[in-house]
Amino acid sequence: MKNNINTIIKRLLDSFKEGRVKKEDVISKIKEIYFEDIGFAKVDHHRLMRRDFPEVIYGTGKTPEQVLEIAKKILNYSPILLVTRTTIETYNLLKEEIKNIEFNPGANIIYTPLDVPDDKLSEGITVVCAGTSDIGVAEEAAVTSYLMKNNVIKIYDVGVAGIHRLASFKYELSRSNVIIAVAGMEGALPGVVSSMVDCPVIGVPTSVGYGSSFEGISPLLTMLNSCSPGVVVVNIDNGFGAGYTAGIINRMIKRGKSV
């Protein structure tokens, strides 16, 4: 596992105190930790300190070589790497130089599995999705929350066309601190889930559906207009945004702060 930023800074200051490095070298290294300019990208290493999670690479529009260079820079300061909206070709390039990375083909994400036992992960996040076609977006959310050190419960294919399927998981839902509900078509699932629980529900509309779903606009509007209070909504197909937000909510709950 790579060193984290706090460890690097401590070692740097200790080395300066002991006279093993010059002041100019300390200043240069701290500037690099703030952000690192590699020409086509300015890698925000400081984000790990501000947000307790490193910069995430959005793969769309980037070449495999660009993703590789950014990934190597991130891993110099963080044990966690997450690349969203990427390809198997990019993964094949990265795995030649970066050990211990995985590719989720459903969600099209590359990530580093946590070096943390499951019993040390936080409970409280549940991801549900309406149909099998929504699983890719649900997986993006689930992996993101997992990388924020959460043991995520997944309940898939429980849409309103067969609501009895969802009802059979009432116990799991009731134990959640936050639930991510992913749905396309008419997008009714988040409102139904919210009516069953006492925790926040993050609705994720997907672009799954026939013509008048307008590539996710219909479920988006349904979720925004939910009559069940407690539903908040992210952008269409934005599993990452939902997973990240759920991770923050669960972190605050574990710290004993109000959210």
N, C-alpha and C positions, 0 to 999 in steps of 0.2 A: 504494500500500500504506500502511496506517495505521502510525503509530509503535508500537513495542512499549513495554512498561512500563519497561524499563531505560533506553531512550532518553528517555522522558518524565521520569523521575526525574532523570537527568543534566542535562537542560536546565533543569529546575526548580531544582536546586541551583546550577547555574551562574548562573541569573538572580538567585537570592537573594544569591549571593556578589558579584555585580556591582551589587547594590542596586536591581534593577529590579522585584522583587516583595517584598512584606512577609512577615514570618515567619508571620503568621496565615494568609496565602494558601498558603504552603508546607504548613502543618499541615493545612489544609482539603483540599488536593489529595491529600496522602498518605492521609488518611482515606478519600477517595473511591476511591483505588486499592485500599485494603483490601477494601471492598465498597461498593456503591452502592445505597441504598434508594430504589426507585421505587414504593413502595406495595404493589403486588401481587407484587413480587419484590425480592430482595436479591441483586444481581448480584455474583458473587464474582470480581472482577478479580484478586485476589491469587493465585487458583488457577494462573494462567499462570506466576507466579514459582515457586510451590511444585512444580508438576508439569510445567512446560514444555509445557502444553497448556491452552487456555482452557476455561471452563465450557461444557458442551454443553447445548443446549436440548432437553428432552424434550417433543415437540410435543403428545402426547395430553393432552386436557383443557385446553389453552390455546387462547384465541381467536387468530385471525390477527393481530389488533391487539396482543395481548400479546406474541406471538412477535416481531413487528416491533420493538416498543420494547426488548425484551431484546436482540435482535440488534444494534440500533444502539448500545446501550451497550457490548456486547462488542467491537464493531468499532472503538470509540474507542481501545482498548488492544491489540487483537490483529488480525493480518491473516487469522486463521483463524476461520471460522464453521461450526458443524455443528449442524443441527437434525434430530433423529431422530423417527420416527413422526409425520410431518406430512402435509400435503395439498397438492394442486396449487393450491387456493384460497389457502392461506397463501403459497405460492411466488409466485403472481401478484401478491399485495399487496406482498411484500418486494421484488420486482424493480423495482417502480415507484420505490423510494427507495434501493435498494442495488445498486450495479453489481457485475458480475463474480460472480454467484452462479449455481449450476446446481441442477437438480432431477433426482434419480434416481427415476423412476417405479416401478421394480421394488422398490426398498428404501424408498421414501417418505421420502427425506432431502433436505435442502437443504444445500449446502456451497459454500465458496469454493475454486475450483481453486488449487493452489499456484503461486506465481510462482517456480518452481524448475525448471531443466532436468532431464529424466529421468536424465541421467548423473550428476547430483548427489544423486539419491535413493539410499537404502541398499537393498542387496539382502538377501534372506534370508527373506522372508515369503511363504508360499504358502497360498492359500485353495482348498480342494477342497470340492465338494458332491456329494451322492449323486444327486440328480435335478434336473431342470429346475424342479420346484416349489419347490426349496430355494434357488433363486438369489437371491430377494429378501433373505433373511437373510444369504446369503454376500456379497452386494453391500454390505450394511450393514457387515459386517466389513471387507471390502476397502477401502471408501472411508475408514473410520476409520483403518486402518493407513496408507493413502496420505497422509492429512492429517498423520500423524506422521512424514512425510518418508521414506516407504518406497515402493520400486518393487515392487508386489505382483504375483506370478504367480497367475493364476486358472486352475483346472482344474475344469470343471463337468460334471455328468452322468456320474460315474464310480462309481456305486454298486455294491454287491456282487452285484446281479442279473446284472451283466456285468463280473466282476472283471478280465477281460483289458484292459478300457479303462483301469483304474487302473494296471495293470502297465506299460502302454506309456509312462507318464510317470515311471518309476522314476528316471531321471536328474534330472529337475527336482525331484522329492521329495528326493533324496539331497543336493542342494545347499542345502537349506533350513536356516535356524537355528531356525525354529518354523513349525509347520503348523496351520492352522485347518481342521477337518473338520466339515462341516455335514451333518446327515442327519436325516430323519424316519423314518417306518415303524418298523422294529425298531432302527434306529440303530447298525448294526454297523460303519459305515465308519471311525470314529476308531480302533477297536481294530485293524482290518486295516492302516490306514495306519501306526500306531505299530509294528507288527511288521516294517515294511519300512525304517524309518529310525532314526537315532540322535539325534533332536532331540525336544523337547517337542511334543506334539500337544494342541491345545485342541479339545475336542469341543463342538459346539453342537447340541443336540437341537432339532428343529423340530416344530411342531404339524401337520405334514403326515402324513396317514395315515388309515386307516379306523378304525372304532369302537373296537377294543380297543387302539389306540395311545394312547387317552385324551388326545388333544390335546397330545401330546409327553411324557407321563409314561413311556410304554414306552421310547422311545429314550433318555430321561434315565437311567432305571434301567440300561439296557444299557451306556451309556457309563460310569456310575459303577461298574459291576461288571466292567469290561473286564479280561480276564486278561493283556492286554499292558501291561506297565508303561510309564509315561511319558504316560498320558492324564489330563488334567485337564478338568473340565467346567464350563461356565457355565450359566446358566438357559435355559429354553426360549425359543427365538427371539431370544436375546440376541446378535445379531451384533455390536452395538456393543461389548459387554463383551469379547468375544473379540478383536476388532480392536484395542481399546485395550491389552489385556494383551499381545498379540503385539507391538505397537509398543514397549511398555516392555521386553520381553525383548530385542528386537533392538537397542534403544538401549543397553542394558547390555552386550550382546555387543560392540557397536561401541566402547564405552568401555573394553573390556578388563576388565570386572568380572565376577565369577562371579554366576550367577543360579540 
